[in-house]
Amino acid sequence: MGAEGLDDEDVPALTTGQAADVLGVQPAFLRSLDAGRMLRPQRSAGGHRRWTRRQLTLAARVRALFDEGLTLTAAWKVVTLEDRVGEVTRERDVALAELDRTRRELARVRRESAEAVKARAESTARTGSSGTAHRVPGLQRIPGPVPGTARSSTTPATTTDITQP
């Protein structure tokens, strides 16, 4: 392992004795964490435990709770639950930030849409072309009743009832 690997928290760099010295505990404490399957250090080719800095951080937290009177198992559960709460809190914060960003984007789109509708209405009012926009060019309406609407008689439609080109 090169010197750059020492900066990585997940590099199994320390033996049990070295890790115990760093934490100020007996090696038996670290072995009990391994035996209880709370922390699982990697093993060297010769079968010796190799501890990472991340594992030592967890072991130190467990040790602090153990020193306060919790059992080893209870201390481990507290540490894992604290970590889970931290993870869920980070996920919530990311989700709230995304929700806030989405709300701002929605408000922007609504403002732009309202401005476009207002501009279109003002343009239509200036040109006075509100009803002519949908007429077919070249067709004229001949005065008279509209065929088939509001007529109760059975009289057939006349030529004055239809539109002529």
C-alpha positions in Angstrom: 0.0 0.0 0.0 1.3 3.4 -1.0 1.2 6.5 1.2 -1.8 7.8 -0.7 -3.8 4.9 0.7 -3.3 6.2 4.3 -5.7 9.1 3.6 -8.5 6.7 2.7 -10.8 5.9 5.7 -11.6 2.4 4.2 -8.1 1.1 3.8 -7.4 -1.7 6.2 -4.1 -0.4 7.4 -3.8 -1.1 11.2 -3.2 -4.3 13.0 -5.3 -5.0 16.1 -2.5 -3.9 18.4 -1.9 -0.7 16.5 -5.7 0.0 16.4 -5.9 -0.7 20.2 -3.1 1.8 20.8 -4.8 4.5 18.7 -8.0 4.0 20.6 -6.5 3.5 24.1 -8.2 0.2 24.6 -7.1 -3.4 25.0 -6.9 -5.5 21.9 -9.5 -7.8 23.5 -12.1 -5.0 23.1 -11.5 -4.9 19.3 -11.6 -8.7 19.1 -14.9 -8.7 21.0 -16.4 -6.3 18.4 -15.2 -8.7 15.7 -16.5 -11.8 17.5 -19.9 -10.1 18.1 -20.0 -9.3 14.3 -20.3 -5.6 15.0 -17.2 -4.7 13.1 -15.7 -7.1 10.6 -12.1 -6.2 9.9 -10.4 -7.5 6.8 -7.9 -10.2 7.2 -4.3 -10.3 5.9 -3.0 -13.2 3.9 -1.7 -14.6 7.2 -5.2 -14.3 8.8 -4.4 -11.2 11.0 -7.1 -8.5 11.4 -6.6 -5.3 9.6 -8.7 -2.3 10.8 -9.7 0.8 8.8 -9.9 4.3 10.2 -13.7 4.2 9.7 -13.9 1.1 11.8 -11.8 2.7 14.5 -14.2 5.7 14.6 -17.1 3.4 15.1 -15.2 1.4 17.8 -14.4 4.7 19.6 -18.1 5.6 19.6 -19.1 2.2 20.9 -16.4 2.4 23.6 -17.7 5.8 24.8 -21.2 4.4 25.2 -19.8 1.2 26.8 -17.9 3.3 29.3 -21.2 5.1 30.2 -22.7 1.7 31.2 -24.3 0.3 28.1 -23.7 -3.2 27.1 -21.6 -3.8 24.1 -24.6 -4.9 22.0 -26.7 -1.9 23.2 -23.8 0.5 22.5 -23.5 -0.9 19.0 -27.3 -0.6 18.4 -27.2 3.1 19.5 -24.3 3.8 17.2 -25.9 2.2 14.2 -29.3 3.9 14.9 -27.5 7.3 15.2 -25.8 6.7 11.9 -29.2 5.7 10.3 -30.8 8.8 11.7 -28.0 10.9 10.2 -28.4 9.2 6.8 -32.2 9.8 6.8 -31.7 13.4 7.8 -29.3 13.9 4.9 -31.8 12.3 2.5 -34.6 14.5 3.9 -32.5 17.6 3.4 -31.7 16.7 -0.2 -35.4 16.0 -0.9 -36.4 19.3 0.7 -33.8 21.2 -1.3 -35.1 19.5 -4.5 -38.7 20.3 -3.5 -37.8 23.9 -3.0 -36.0 24.0 -6.3 -39.0 22.5 -8.0 -41.4 24.9 -6.4 -39.3 27.9 -7.5 -39.2 26.5 -11.1 -43.0 25.9 -11.0 -43.5 29.5 -9.8 -41.2 30.8 -12.6 -43.1 28.8 -15.3 -46.5 30.0 -13.9 -45.3 33.6 -14.0 -44.0 33.2 -17.6 -47.2 31.6 -18.6 -49.4 34.3 -17.1 -47.2 37.0 -18.8 -47.6 35.2 -22.1 -51.4 35.0 -21.7 -51.5 38.6 -20.7 -49.4 39.7 -23.7 -51.5 37.6 -26.1 -54.7 39.2 -24.7 -53.3 42.7 -25.0 -52.2 42.0 -28.6 -55.6 40.7 -29.5 -57.3 43.7 -27.9 -55.1 46.1 -29.9 -55.7 44.4 -33.2 -59.4 43.7 -32.6 -59.1 40.3 -34.2 -60.6 38.2 -31.4 -63.3 36.6 -33.5 -61.7 36.6 -37.0 -58.8 34.3 -36.1 -60.9 31.1 -36.5 -62.8 32.0 -39.7 -62.2 30.2 -42.9 -60.9 32.7 -45.5 -63.2 33.2 -48.6 -66.4 32.1 -46.9 -69.2 34.6 -46.2 -72.2 34.2 -44.0 -75.6 34.8 -45.6 -78.2 36.2 -43.3 -80.9 34.0 -42.1 -81.6 31.2 -39.6 -78.9 28.7 -38.9 -79.9 25.2 -40.1 -80.8 22.7 -37.5 -80.5 25.0 -34.5 -83.4 26.4 -32.5 -85.9 25.4 -35.2 -88.8 23.2 -34.4 -90.5 23.1 -37.8 -90.0 20.3 -40.2 -89.5 22.7 -43.1 -86.4 21.8 -45.1 -83.5 24.2 -45.1 -83.4 26.8 -47.8 -80.5 28.1 -49.8 -80.4 31.2 -47.5 -79.6 28.9 -44.5 -76.2 27.8 -45.7 -72.9 29.6 -46.2 -71.8 30.3 -49.7 -68.3 30.6 -51.0 
